[in-house]
Amino acid sequence: MFVQEEKIFAGKVLRLHVCTMEGAEWLEEVPEDTTVEKLKERCLKHCVPGSLEDPKTVTHHKLIHATSEKVLTDTKTVLEENIQDRDVLLLIKKRAPPPLPKMADVSAEEKRKQEQKAPDKDAILKATANLPSRNVDRTVAHHNMRDFQTELRKILVSLIEVAQKLLALNPDAVELFKKANAMLDEDEEDRVDEIALRQLTEMGFPESRAVKALRLNHMSVTQAMEWLIEHADDPAVDAPLPGQAPSEATAEAAAASTEATAGPSSEAGEEEAKDELTEIFKKIRRKREFRPDPRAVIALMEMGFDEKEVVDALRVNNNQQNAACEWLLGDRKPSPEDLDKGIDTNSPLFQAILENPVVQLGLTNPKTLLAFEDMLENPLNSTQWMNDPETGPVMLQISRIFQTLNRT
């Protein structure tokens, strides 16, 4: 019996499941030495009759092994690709490459990029060659801004004095300021988050040390705990914070002094009311005293500066650490003493402010005085008072008058 040689040496025949994206499925039987390209041709004949008339059809399709998600190489055999009997293959058409842009499109795109490109130094110099030269001194501009802040502070200092004199004439002023003083007591900034404090004390930290850690870390329990662990062996860990408010004993002494000032005599009614009002003014000012940022104080003191001059620097520069550092290293102007000086009461600016009807009406309102006191020591709170329906119109008029006279 005669048997063909190729049948004798033919490889193992594999039965493969082939699927397409359109949902067609069939079984292909191929020897394991068949190339992937030949297998792809057989699959295309089965699912797309007549497609092989275009030689590019084969190259535009690919076979993927479903289990390994591997794209099969056309030049390799089924055996080399490690395809087993009954494996599943996917016949997929390749994505067409994006068309190359036309020359006109390329030119338009380049032109658009050039139009959007920022001019270089040479282009700027060429465009501004015919303009008159102006030398702007940046230090002068910064000095003018500082002068504005200093002048505004002087205005507030003088207006506080005027407001105190006007309010002292009001028979209900004492009661009004007692209520205002009570409101400030409810809004003390030194209040500590009790829940956060309890969490730290339950961990075993001393209460006074936990309070200090919370104040230094803006009431964050996690950061406070890290600070406590880091400074556990620090000999100064229990030292009071720089600029910390006076103790309860001092507060009690101040309260006793206030009670002593307001004596029981009813014969000196007016003087007694004025003295009581003066004491209330002092208590309000003590509550509105500048409180330096403890972190900034510690950071600047670590640079070698004395605590007092650090607090002065932060007060002059509104608790801004970098500006305070520049002040300490510079000419230290304005000085802390300058902050407590009022504006010349005979100056056109101050006279224009006092003649304004809105300001005149506002100076008789105790809330305006509280706003002035607060902004004097905490300039960052100015926005809050500008948005207040009672104090906002007064601040707006002062700002307008200042800007108007500053231009002339």
Sequence and secondary structure as in RCSB ss.txt:
>XXXX:A:sequence
MFVQEEKIFAGKVLRLHVCTMEGAEWLEEVPEDTTVEKLKERCLKHCVPGSLEDPKTVTHHKLIHATSEKVLTDT
KTVLEENIQDRDVLLLIKKRAPPPLPKMADVSAEEKRKQEQKAPDKDAILKATANLPSRNVDRTVAHHNMRDFQT
ELRKILVSLIEVAQKLLALNPDAVELFKKANAMLDEDEEDRVDEIALRQLTEMGFPESRAVKALRLNHMSVTQAM
EWLIEHADDPAVDAPLPGQAPSEATAEAAAASTEATAGPSSEAGEEEAKDELTEIFKKIRRKREFRPDPRAVIAL
MEMGFDEKEVVDALRVNNNQQNAACEWLLGDRKPSPEDLDKGIDTNSPLFQAILENPVVQLGLTNPKTLLAFEDM
LENPLNSTQWMNDPETGPVMLQISRIFQTLNRT
>XXXX:A:secstr
    HHHHS   EEEEEEEETTS EEEEEEETT BHHHHHHHHHHHHSTTGGGSTHHHHTEEEEETTTTEE  TT
SBTTTTT  TT EEEEEE         HHHHHHHHHHHHHHS   HHHHHHHTTTS      HHHHHHHHHHHHH
HHHHHHHHHHHHHHHHHHT TTHHHHHHHHHHHHHHT TT   HHHHHHHHHTT  HHHHHHHHHHTTT HHHHH
HHHHHTTT TTTTS  TT    HHHHHHHHHHHHHHS S STTHHHHHHHHHHHHHHHHHHHTS    HHHHHHH
HTTT  HHHHHHHHHHTTT HHHHHHHHHTT  S HHHHT    TTSHHHHHHHH HHHHHHTTSHHHHHHHHHH
HH GGGHHHHHTSTTTHHHHHHHHHHHHHHHH 
